[in-house]
Amino acid sequence: MHVGYVDGSDRSFCAECWNAEAEAGRCPLRALDDEEDGAEDNFWIVDDCASCRRPIKYKDVRLLT
């Protein structure tokens, strides 16, 4: 599941705040995904949303371009 997005300036946004960015005509470069590949994989990355500052917890980055 996509939990956030990264813009061209390498800023992370949570999925909720990205809606406002998308309405302004911006397109993400990468999606932040929280799907687990294996039960033994406990590695999580946490970034703060550039808009609301809430932490975004994700496991994978997917290039969208």
C-alpha positions as CSV (number, residue, x, y, z in Angstrom):
1,M,0.0,0.0,0.0
2,H,1.3,3.5,-0.8
3,V,1.8,5.5,2.4
4,G,3.5,8.5,0.8
5,Y,5.2,10.1,-2.1
6,V,8.4,11.9,-2.9
7,D,8.5,15.0,-5.2
8,G,11.3,16.2,-7.5
9,S,12.9,18.1,-4.7
10,D,13.3,14.9,-2.7
11,R,10.7,16.0,-0.1
12,S,8.5,13.2,1.4
13,F,4.8,13.7,1.8
14,C,2.2,11.4,3.5
15,A,-0.5,10.1,1.3
16,E,-3.1,12.6,2.7
17,C,-0.9,15.7,2.2
18,W,0.1,14.5,-1.3
19,N,-3.6,15.0,-2.4
20,A,-3.1,18.8,-2.1
21,E,0.1,18.6,-4.0
22,A,-1.6,16.6,-6.8
23,E,-4.5,19.0,-7.0
24,A,-1.9,21.7,-7.6
25,G,-0.7,19.8,-10.7
26,R,2.4,18.2,-9.2
27,C,3.5,14.6,-10.0
28,P,5.5,12.4,-7.7
29,L,8.8,10.8,-8.7
30,R,8.6,8.0,-6.2
31,A,6.0,6.2,-4.1
32,L,6.6,5.0,-0.5
33,D,5.3,1.6,0.0
34,D,4.7,-0.3,3.3
35,E,4.1,-3.9,1.9
36,E,6.2,-6.5,3.6
37,D,8.2,-8.9,1.5
38,G,8.9,-11.4,4.2
39,A,8.0,-11.9,7.9
40,E,11.7,-11.8,8.8
41,D,12.3,-8.4,7.3
42,N,12.0,-5.8,10.1
43,F,13.7,-2.9,8.4
44,W,11.6,0.3,8.3
45,I,12.4,3.8,7.1
46,V,10.8,6.8,8.8
47,D,10.7,10.3,7.2
48,D,8.7,13.3,8.3
49,C,6.0,14.6,5.9
50,A,7.2,18.0,4.4
51,S,3.7,19.4,4.9
52,C,2.2,18.2,8.2
53,R,5.5,16.8,9.8
54,R,3.8,13.5,10.7
55,P,6.2,10.5,10.4
56,I,5.9,8.3,7.3
57,K,6.9,4.7,8.0
58,Y,7.7,2.7,4.9
59,K,9.7,-0.3,3.7
60,D,10.2,0.3,0.0
61,V,10.6,3.1,-2.6
62,R,9.2,2.7,-6.1
63,L,10.2,4.9,-8.9
64,L,7.2,6.2,-10.8
65,T,8.8,7.9,-13.8
